[in-house]
Amino acid sequence: MQLKELLFGVSIDAVLGSTSVSIEGVTSDSRALEPNSLFVSIRGEQYDGHDHISDAVKRGAVAVLCEELPKKQKDSVTYVQTPQSRSAYAVVVSNYHNNPSSKLSLIGVTGTNGKTSIVQLLFDVFKHLGFSVGKLSTIENAINEHIYPATHTTPDPMEINSFLAKMVEAGVTHCFMEVSSHGIDQHRILGLQFRGGVFTNLTHDHLDYHKTFESYRDIKKKFFDLLPETAFALTNNDDKNGAYMLQNCNAKKHSFALKNTAEFKAKIIEHDFSGMQLRIDSIETWVALVGDFNASNVLAVYACTQLLGENIDQSLSALSAVEPVSGRFNVVSGGHPTRAIVDYAHTPDALQHVLETINKIRTGNEILITVFGCGGGRDKAKRPLMGKIASTLSDKVIFTSDNPRNEDPEKIIKQIEAGVPAEHFKKYISISSRSQAIKTACQLAHKGDIILLAGKGHETYQDVKGKRLLFDDAKELKSHLQNKS
């Protein structure tokens, strides 16, 4: 492919050399560069690709895309100057893979909570409807039955487009993708052609990166600002930020809600720990998911099926057939009459929703024991908030380690403890070992009691000082419950 084809849609300030040069590869990592490639120099917080232009040229780069032209240039190399090389890179790699997103019905899902669940449900529903489907999510990437490990919620542009190209080759018609605030801010989704975008909600999260809630909100909005007139924008009217996402949005505007006025409506008729009966647009259906948050997720998925032109009855039938999403309100059985629930809730809002759901369903005669921690190297402001929520809405709480990363788990726990109201001091204990905390919860629980293990959900590891140690919440629960029975 010629350089001028790769540069289609890229903002260019200057060109030194020919754009008719043939390009056989594209990379932003000079160490991975193959001969006859285009090297894109990207500035990051700890790495500046401009410092490696000469190395890239020595390794065989025939073209360089950069924000600042190097002082020394090689006559046989074409240099292209762009105002923003990170965004240019996303467009270039999309062109390099022949714009695979344009050959798919690509639906992006963004928001604080619910992204993974909605993407998984969409994947399952459209697969049930007979389509060839793909997904890019926090848990895993997939093409129909073929599963691929996920490295980021929203991967690098090259990884995204490479995977989308693989989907096109496999005959995939619909792809569902989580769109993270980091991915939007770092221009990883530029060059992608979305058929639709979904907004779930916006709550306290990632403020270690975005610094303020307003900045976090505005980054999310950028996704909807990028949607074309041919796409749809579906937002949650139960969240006040839903309307904000649609301001000056060119896409066709639609809404869903459980409580407020919206185009797509749903109501929980009855529920227990195995699922709930919903009335969706005046039609009743059963789904194997629990809670208001999941009812909202199901409604968003149903709305997508209708906006993509699917039959109402077939869509509801497909929703009734899907299984709960891994690590999202999963009821664990360990051969013991204690009911144990594993959930990914790692934000104040998510933890509150899960606990409120449990309290709505429970009889009140049992004890609710919550076990959770907060990740290290992330937003510290949410730690006391989650301590307050857990101690207020639970009968007993065990504060423990999550993914401490490079922080001291004991210090993280102290920050969680700081949020516990004085009247709830007697409710909690702190055990830094997550395994020991789970074991203690199982020992404290009696027949009929409920254990909520929150924070890690589907994850099968603990991130400790740069190492990923094997750890699975569900397996730990089952093991300790079995040993007790």
Stockholm file with secondary structure:
# STOCKHOLM 1.0

chainA/1-485         MQLKELLFGVSIDAVLGSTSVSIEGVTSDSRALEPNSLFVSIRGEQYDGHDHISDAVKRGAVAVLCEELPKKQKDSVTYVQTPQSRSAYAVVVSNYHNNPSSKLSLIGVTGTNGKTSIVQLLFDVFKHLGFSVGKLSTIENAINEHIYPATHTTPDPMEINSFLAKMVEAGVTHCFMEVSSHGIDQHRILGLQFRGGVFTNLTHDHLDYHKTFESYRDIKKKFFDLLPETAFALTNNDDKNGAYMLQNCNAKKHSFALKNTAEFKAKIIEHDFSGMQLRIDSIETWVALVGDFNASNVLAVYACTQLLGENIDQSLSALSAVEPVSGRFNVVSGGHPTRAIVDYAHTPDALQHVLETINKIRTGNEILITVFGCGGGRDKAKRPLMGKIASTLSDKVIFTSDNPRNEDPEKIIKQIEAGVPAEHFKKYISISSRSQAIKTACQLAHKGDIILLAGKGHETYQDVKGKRLLFDDAKELKSHLQNKS
#=GR chainA/1-485 SS CBHHHHTTTCCCSEEESCTTCBCCEEESCGGGCCTTEEEECCBCSSCBGGGGHHHHHHTTEEEEEESSCCSSCCTTSEEEECSCHHHHHHHHHHHHTTCGGGGSEEEEEESSSSHHHHHHHHHHHHHHTTCCEEEECSSEEEETTEEEECSSSSCCHHHHHHHHHHHHHTTCCEEEEECCHHHHHTTTTTTCCCSEEEECCCCSCCHHHHSSHHHHHHHHHHHHHHCCTTSEEEEETTSTHHHHHTTTCCSEEEEEESSSCCSEEEEEEEEETTEEEEEETTEEEEESCCSHHHHHHHHHHHHHHHHTTCCHHHHHHHHHHCCCCTTSSEEECCSSSSEEEEECCCSHHHHHHHHHHHHHHSCSSSCEEEEECCCTTSCSTHHHHHHHHHHHHCSEEEECCSCCBTSCHHHHHHHHHTTSCGGGGGGEEECSCHHHHHHHHHHHCCTTCEEEEESCTTCCEEEETTEEEECCHHHHHHHHHHHHC
#=GC SS_cons         CBHHHHTTTCCCSEEESCTTCBCCEEESCGGGCCTTEEEECCBCSSCBGGGGHHHHHHTTEEEEEESSCCSSCCTTSEEEECSCHHHHHHHHHHHHTTCGGGGSEEEEEESSSSHHHHHHHHHHHHHHTTCCEEEECSSEEEETTEEEECSSSSCCHHHHHHHHHHHHHTTCCEEEEECCHHHHHTTTTTTCCCSEEEECCCCSCCHHHHSSHHHHHHHHHHHHHHCCTTSEEEEETTSTHHHHHTTTCCSEEEEEESSSCCSEEEEEEEEETTEEEEEETTEEEEESCCSHHHHHHHHHHHHHHHHTTCCHHHHHHHHHHCCCCTTSSEEECCSSSSEEEEECCCSHHHHHHHHHHHHHHSCSSSCEEEEECCCTTSCSTHHHHHHHHHHHHCSEEEECCSCCBTSCHHHHHHHHHTTSCGGGGGGEEECSCHHHHHHHHHHHCCTTCEEEEESCTTCCEEEETTEEEECCHHHHHHHHHHHHC
//
